[in-house]
Amino acid sequence: MKTYSVRKALRSPVQCQFVCFTDGAAINGIIWDISVTGWRGTVDRPIPIGPGKSVLMTLRDMNGCHPVFIDSAIVRWSEGRHTGWEITHIDDSTHTRLTEFMAQHERAESTAGDMQQTPRGLSPTHTPHAV
């Protein structure tokens, strides 16, 4: 039986690349959702649960790509190539960048959601005319 714990922070959907360094090898992956405490992703080959790994991720926003180095993250769960990660050590400046990225990403999602919910009627000057 699997055990689950309550997530410390909400994750936001993204699509970013990352690479983790473990046992002298680099394992590539894609982050599908992220928070300031961890992420869910897929890797190019199965990876065991456990020990801390250094991770380099590339966060993408409207201003371009931003490399972020995580000193240590552990794999909390693994189902084949699907993995859940928890950040265990990150320096202050990197934590600030990640927090700012998350805030900017959440604002962009909120704005996009508001735009999708706004009804779009045609103005009177654009009504169809009978032919």
C-alpha angles and dihedrals in degrees: 000000000000121000121216133197130201113266113244096217137019116258124227124211114253137147112224135148124240140175126204125202117219135154092354093305134104117225117196124214149160124240112221099179132007144188133179089267102044150319147236118236149145125248131205091246134014115281126198124246114253143033123079118269131192112242133196113196130181112219114200125204138151090287096055137262123332123195114221122189117207111199093208137359129166130214105242096182137007131190107178105300094345114097142179117212134197122200108232101172130020129155120245098252092049091048089052091051091048092048091049091048091052093049092048092046092050091049091051091049091048092051092047090049091051091051092051092050095049111098112236112213124176117250117242090258090062101050116125116260124221112249 
